């Protein structure tokens, strides 16, 4: 059937590219600042917006900024580490050869 062809042929061939695209979409959405700054409320704040609250006019809280920066990069580091094989294949198979 058409659905069996989709799941048994098309999806395995496109798997690496789909995973690479998913990782890039996750990284770009995780680091989005301006869209989140404009549209979020004060009760619900994304990571990059919360990080900017530690920069003040009189002083900066460098310890909190450093700790949040490390904690903010951990999800991306873990996702890329776990999916590195698919990411490299997806990028290299989509490249122009010749």
Steps between C-alpha positions, in 0.01 A plus 500: 500500500603864476537534875728195519720644226518827690605335827728231360674689219462876521536560874817289543661682208409841638563417868845661526387820333190520717703454819755763392217741424337426836826573685548830317137599567545417870820706525349801323182490710698452823710809427214722383512830687309780330184303426490370858572841648211664319238227534559345844335609822682572823398166655622291208849592380730308269864434582668779296255760633557386859876518451481869407330582832832441678663790316429814699572867465711516814638147526501166324449166670784315329469180705132460413566589136775239477291232672196564281715502187638157584155365582359652183754333274458154654179402314650596164828326580317181601272506194787550257714239675226237486407576139849578365507199268172600335597866492825441310333261255210735442726795429743309279234314299324826423815666370562560132754254368703520186 
